[in-house]
Amino acid sequence: MDEKTVSKRYSRELTEIKNKLNDLKSERIYELTKNRNDGYLRTNIEQLENLLEKLFFKIDNEAPSVDEELREAMNNAYKSND
């Protein structure tokens, strides 16, 4: 891994996890709000587990972050237009 810290390298993934936690902290769950967009508590927990598993996999395997994948895709698209 390069000089970047894990928190900087995977900032987008961490932000997604923080947003999910903030939703739960704000009690944004269907059982309380009756808003289907908020999702059931079980669904939110499963999504949070999935996000954490993906992040740990990326860190353990030094896989590219979402930002790095997007940057690579943009670079490839730019090169193919040359």
N, CA, C and O atoms as a DFTB+ gen file, in Angstrom:
328 C
 N C O
     1  1       0.850      -1.176       0.000
     2  2       0.000       0.000       0.000
     3  2       0.893       1.235       0.000
     4  3       1.965       1.224       0.605
     5  1       0.471       2.272      -0.657
     6  2       1.274       3.487      -0.735
     7  2       1.224       4.269       0.584
     8  3       0.766       3.757       1.606
     9  1       1.693       5.488       0.541
    10  2       1.824       6.322       1.736
    11  2       0.481       6.747       2.339
    12  3       0.436       7.173       3.493
    13  1      -0.601       6.639       1.584
    14  2      -1.902       7.069       2.088
    15  2      -2.326       6.216       3.284
    16  3      -2.048       5.018       3.346
    17  1      -2.997       6.859       4.221
    18  2      -3.559       6.105       5.329
    19  2      -4.802       5.369       4.849
    20  3      -5.403       5.727       3.836
    21  1      -5.169       4.349       5.585
    22  2      -6.366       3.580       5.236
    23  2      -7.583       4.500       5.223
    24  3      -8.428       4.398       4.333
    25  1      -7.677       5.392       6.197
    26  2      -8.847       6.265       6.267
    27  2      -8.942       7.211       5.074
    28  3     -10.043       7.555       4.644
    29  1      -7.810       7.632       4.540
    30  2      -7.832       8.490       3.340
    31  2      -8.089       7.664       2.091
    32  3      -8.882       8.051       1.232
    33  1      -7.416       6.529       1.996
    34  2      -7.550       5.708       0.794
    35  2      -8.978       5.216       0.617
    36  3      -9.503       5.219      -0.496
    37  1      -9.600       4.798       1.693
    38  2     -10.945       4.228       1.626
    39  2     -11.991       5.191       2.188
    40  3     -12.967       4.766       2.806
    41  1     -11.783       6.469       1.972
    42  2     -12.676       7.475       2.557
    43  2     -14.113       7.343       2.062
    44  3     -15.051       7.542       2.833
    45  1     -14.294       7.015       0.803
    46  2     -15.663       6.880       0.268
    47  2     -16.378       5.704       0.932
    48  3     -17.552       5.810       1.287
    49  1     -15.679       4.596       1.099
    50  2     -16.265       3.434       1.745
    51  2     -16.603       3.747       3.214
    52  3     -17.657       3.354       3.715
    53  1     -15.707       4.445       3.881
    54  2     -15.941       4.815       5.277
    55  2     -17.097       5.795       5.408
    56  3     -17.871       5.717       6.363
    57  1     -17.221       6.704       4.470
    58  2     -18.330       7.658       4.489
    59  2     -19.661       6.934       4.347
    60  3     -20.639       7.294       5.004
    61  1     -19.702       5.927       3.503
    62  2     -20.930       5.151       3.325
    63  2     -21.320       4.446       4.637
    64  3     -22.495       4.394       5.000
    65  1     -20.328       3.915       5.325
    66  2     -20.577       3.261       6.615
    67  2     -21.038       4.283       7.648
    68  3     -21.983       4.029       8.395
    69  1     -20.381       5.428       7.694
    70  2     -20.774       6.485       8.640
    71  2     -22.200       6.956       8.365
    72  3     -22.962       7.198       9.301
    73  1     -22.563       7.088       7.096
    74  2     -23.924       7.508       6.753
    75  2     -24.956       6.491       7.231
    76  3     -26.008       6.865       7.750
    77  1     -24.656       5.221       7.057
    78  2     -25.574       4.169       7.509
    79  2     -25.712       4.222       9.028
    80  3     -26.818       4.105       9.555
    81  1     -24.594       4.399       9.734
    82  2     -24.633       4.503      11.195
    83  2     -25.415       5.737      11.641
    84  3     -26.178       5.673      12.606
    85  1     -25.231       6.857      10.948
    86  2     -25.979       8.076      11.283
    87  2     -27.476       7.887      11.085
    88  3     -28.277       8.372      11.883
    89  1     -27.855       7.180      10.020
    90  2     -29.271       6.887       9.798
    91  2     -29.834       6.079      10.967
    92  3     -30.927       6.361      11.458
    93  1     -29.075       5.070      11.407
    94  2     -29.538       4.245      12.517
    95  2     -29.588       5.052      13.818
    96  3     -30.518       4.910      14.611
    97  1     -28.584       5.892      14.023
    98  2     -28.549       6.721      15.223
    99  2     -29.726       7.695      15.239
   100  3     -30.261       8.018      16.300
   101  1     -30.119       8.153      14.071
   102  2     -31.247       9.080      13.948
   103  2     -32.581       8.350      13.916
   104  3     -33.627       8.956      13.680
   105  1     -32.536       7.047      14.154
   106  2     -33.727       6.197      14.179
   107  2     -34.476       6.194      12.857
   108  3     -35.704       6.116      12.824
   109  1     -33.722       6.281      11.769
   110  2     -34.318       6.223      10.435
   111  2     -34.465       4.774      10.021
   112  3     -33.699       4.261       9.205
   113  1     -35.462       4.124      10.598
   114  2     -35.790       2.741      10.256
   115  2     -37.294       2.644      10.061
   116  3     -38.066       3.363      10.696
   117  1     -37.689       1.760       9.191
   118  2     -39.097       1.643       8.818
   119  2     -40.005       1.416      10.020
   120  3     -41.109       1.954      10.087
   121  1     -39.527       0.612      10.968
   122  2     -40.360       0.292      12.123
   123  2     -40.771       1.552      12.894
   124  3     -41.824       1.567      13.531
   125  1     -39.960       2.593      12.842
   126  2     -40.277       3.834      13.554
   127  2     -40.875       4.905      12.649
   128  3     -41.798       5.612      13.053
   129  1     -40.358       5.030      11.432
   130  2     -40.790       6.127      10.560
   131  2     -41.947       5.745       9.637
   132  3     -42.668       6.618       9.153
   133  1     -42.124       4.470       9.396
   134  2     -43.109       3.952       8.420
   135  2     -42.794       4.442       7.004
   136  3     -43.651       4.394       6.121
   137  1     -41.568       4.909       6.796
   138  2     -41.101       5.338       5.483
   139  2     -40.309       4.181       4.874
   140  3     -39.252       3.811       5.386
   141  1     -40.818       3.613       3.788
   142  2     -40.167       2.445       3.184
   143  2     -38.735       2.732       2.740
   144  3     -37.912       1.818       2.689
   145  1     -38.430       3.980       2.422
   146  2     -37.073       4.334       2.010
   147  2     -36.058       4.111       3.123
   148  3     -34.875       3.915       2.847
   149  1     -36.503       4.137       4.371
   150  2     -35.586       3.957       5.492
   151  2     -35.206       2.497       5.698
   152  3     -34.144       2.221       6.257
   153  1     -36.018       1.578       5.275
   154  2     -35.710       0.162       5.406
   155  2     -35.899      -0.352       6.818
   156  3     -35.877       0.404       7.789
   157  1     -36.085      -1.647       6.906
   158  2     -36.241      -2.298       8.200
   159  2     -34.911      -2.310       8.939
   160  3     -33.850      -2.240       8.318
   161  1     -34.965      -2.398      10.251
   162  2     -33.755      -2.446      11.061
   163  2     -32.867      -3.602      10.610
   164  3     -31.661      -3.427      10.438
   165  1     -33.445      -4.763      10.421
   166  2     -32.675      -5.940       9.993
   167  2     -31.960      -5.674       8.669
   168  3     -30.789      -6.022       8.514
   169  1     -32.649      -5.068       7.730
   170  2     -32.062      -4.758       6.428
   171  2     -30.896      -3.788       6.573
   172  3     -29.850      -3.969       5.952
   173  1     -31.079      -2.764       7.391
   174  2     -30.015      -1.792       7.613
   175  2     -28.785      -2.444       8.243
   176  3     -27.654      -2.138       7.866
   177  1     -29.006      -3.331       9.191
   178  2     -27.892      -4.021       9.843
   179  2     -27.179      -4.923       8.844
   180  3     -25.950      -4.974       8.829
   181  1     -27.930      -5.630       8.015
   182  2     -27.323      -6.487       6.993
   183  2     -26.507      -5.653       6.009
   184  3     -25.419      -6.064       5.605
   185  1     -27.020      -4.491       5.624
   186  2     -26.279      -3.612       4.716
   187  2     -24.994      -3.119       5.372
   188  3     -23.947      -3.057       4.726
   189  1     -25.069      -2.777       6.627
   190  2     -23.891      -2.322       7.361
   191  2     -22.854      -3.435       7.461
   192  3     -21.664      -3.192       7.262
   193  1     -23.293      -4.645       7.766
   194  2     -22.373      -5.788       7.811
   195  2     -21.697      -5.996       6.463
   196  3     -20.494      -6.248       6.396
   197  1     -22.472      -5.890       5.397
   198  2     -21.942      -6.066       4.045
   199  2     -20.903      -4.997       3.726
   200  3     -19.844      -5.305       3.178
   201  1     -21.199      -3.747       4.066
   202  2     -20.254      -2.656       3.824
   203  2     -18.943      -2.890       4.573
   204  3     -17.862      -2.684       4.022
   205  1     -19.043      -3.320       5.824
   206  2     -17.844      -3.583       6.621
   207  2     -17.041      -4.757       6.057
   208  3     -15.814      -4.691       5.984
   209  1     -17.723      -5.821       5.664
   210  2     -17.040      -6.977       5.076
   211  2     -16.282      -6.582       3.818
   212  3     -15.136      -6.989       3.628
   213  1     -16.912      -5.795       2.960
   214  2     -16.253      -5.340       1.729
   215  2     -15.026      -4.494       2.037
   216  3     -13.981      -4.651       1.407
   217  1     -15.158      -3.598       3.008
   218  2     -14.038      -2.742       3.368
   219  2     -12.891      -3.565       3.938
   220  3     -11.741      -3.371       3.545
   221  1     -13.182      -4.478       4.855
   222  2     -12.126      -5.314       5.441
   223  2     -11.445      -6.162       4.370
   224  3     -10.229      -6.349       4.405
   225  1     -12.231      -6.678       3.415
   226  2     -11.642      -7.456       2.325
   227  2     -10.664      -6.593       1.529
   228  3      -9.551      -7.021       1.223
   229  1     -11.088      -5.388       1.202
   230  2     -10.225      -4.489       0.426
   231  2      -8.948      -4.172       1.182
   232  3      -7.865      -4.181       0.598
   233  1      -9.060      -3.892       2.471
   234  2      -7.879      -3.567       3.268
   235  2      -6.956      -4.777       3.359
   236  3      -5.752      -4.662       3.130
   237  1      -7.521      -5.937       3.692
   238  2      -6.716      -7.157       3.841
   239  2      -5.995      -7.542       2.557
   240  3      -4.877      -8.055       2.599
   241  1      -6.627      -7.296       1.425
   242  2      -6.067      -7.706       0.135
   243  2      -5.458      -6.551      -0.642
   244  3      -5.073      -6.706      -1.801
   245  1      -5.373      -5.388       0.002
   246  2      -4.850      -4.183      -0.635
   247  2      -5.523      -3.931      -1.986
   248  3      -4.888      -3.523      -2.958
   249  1      -6.821      -4.187      -2.007
   250  2      -7.605      -3.967      -3.219
   251  2      -7.848      -2.475      -3.399
   252  3      -7.832      -1.718      -2.428
   253  1      -8.071      -2.055      -4.626
   254  2      -8.298      -0.621      -4.863
   255  2      -9.588      -0.134      -4.210
   256  3     -10.566      -0.871      -4.084
   257  1      -9.557       1.112      -3.805
   258  2     -10.747       1.741      -3.245
   259  2     -11.697       2.098      -4.384
   260  3     -11.332       2.005      -5.556
   261  1     -12.899       2.502      -4.040
   262  2     -13.866       2.942      -5.050
   263  2     -13.290       4.119      -5.826
   264  3     -13.398       4.172      -7.051
   265  1     -12.680       5.059      -5.116
   266  2     -12.090       6.224      -5.792
   267  2     -10.990       5.804      -6.758
   268  3     -10.896       6.342      -7.862
   269  1     -10.161       4.853      -6.358
   270  2      -9.089       4.377      -7.243
   271  2      -9.658       3.663      -8.459
   272  3      -9.148       3.813      -9.569
   273  1     -10.718       2.883      -8.249
   274  2     -11.361       2.204      -9.379
   275  2     -11.952       3.211     -10.355
   276  3     -11.823       3.054     -11.569
   277  1     -12.598       4.245      -9.827
   278  2     -13.175       5.284     -10.692
   279  2     -12.082       6.038     -11.444
   280  3     -12.220       6.317     -12.635
   281  1     -11.009       6.363     -10.753
   282  2      -9.895       7.073     -11.384
   283  2      -9.312       6.233     -12.526
   284  3      -9.019       6.753     -13.603
   285  1      -9.149       4.942     -12.282
   286  2      -8.615       4.046     -13.310
   287  2      -9.563       3.967     -14.508
   288  3      -9.119       3.992     -15.656
   289  1     -10.856       3.873     -14.243
   290  2     -11.842       3.819     -15.324
   291  2     -11.819       5.103     -16.151
   292  3     -11.904       5.065     -17.378
   293  1     -11.704       6.228     -15.467
   294  2     -11.640       7.510     -16.177
   295  2     -10.361       7.596     -17.016
   296  3     -10.397       8.061     -18.155
   297  1      -9.252       7.156     -16.463
   298  2      -7.991       7.167     -17.205
   299  2      -8.086       6.273     -18.436
   300  3      -7.623       6.644     -19.515
   301  1      -8.686       5.090     -18.274
   302  2      -8.834       4.173     -19.409
   303  2      -9.757       4.759     -20.472
   304  3      -9.490       4.636     -21.667
   305  1     -10.841       5.397     -20.037
   306  2     -11.764       6.015     -20.989
   307  2     -11.066       7.154     -21.735
   308  3     -11.253       7.328     -22.939
   309  1     -10.277       7.911     -21.017
   310  2      -9.555       9.023     -21.635
   311  2      -8.546       8.512     -22.644
   312  3      -8.423       9.061     -23.739
   313  1      -7.810       7.444     -22.271
   314  2      -6.802       6.868     -23.175
   315  2      -7.433       6.288     -24.424
   316  3      -6.855       6.366     -25.508
   317  1      -8.639       5.695     -24.281
   318  2      -9.286       5.079     -25.443
   319  2      -9.811       6.134     -26.413
   320  3     -10.078       5.831     -27.576
   321  1      -9.958       7.364     -25.942
   322  2     -10.413       8.448     -26.815
   323  2      -9.264       9.121     -27.564
   324  3      -9.496       9.955     -28.440
   325  1      -8.052       8.768     -27.229
   326  2      -6.874       9.368     -27.905
   327  2      -6.696       8.840     -29.304
   328  3      -5.763       9.239     -30.000
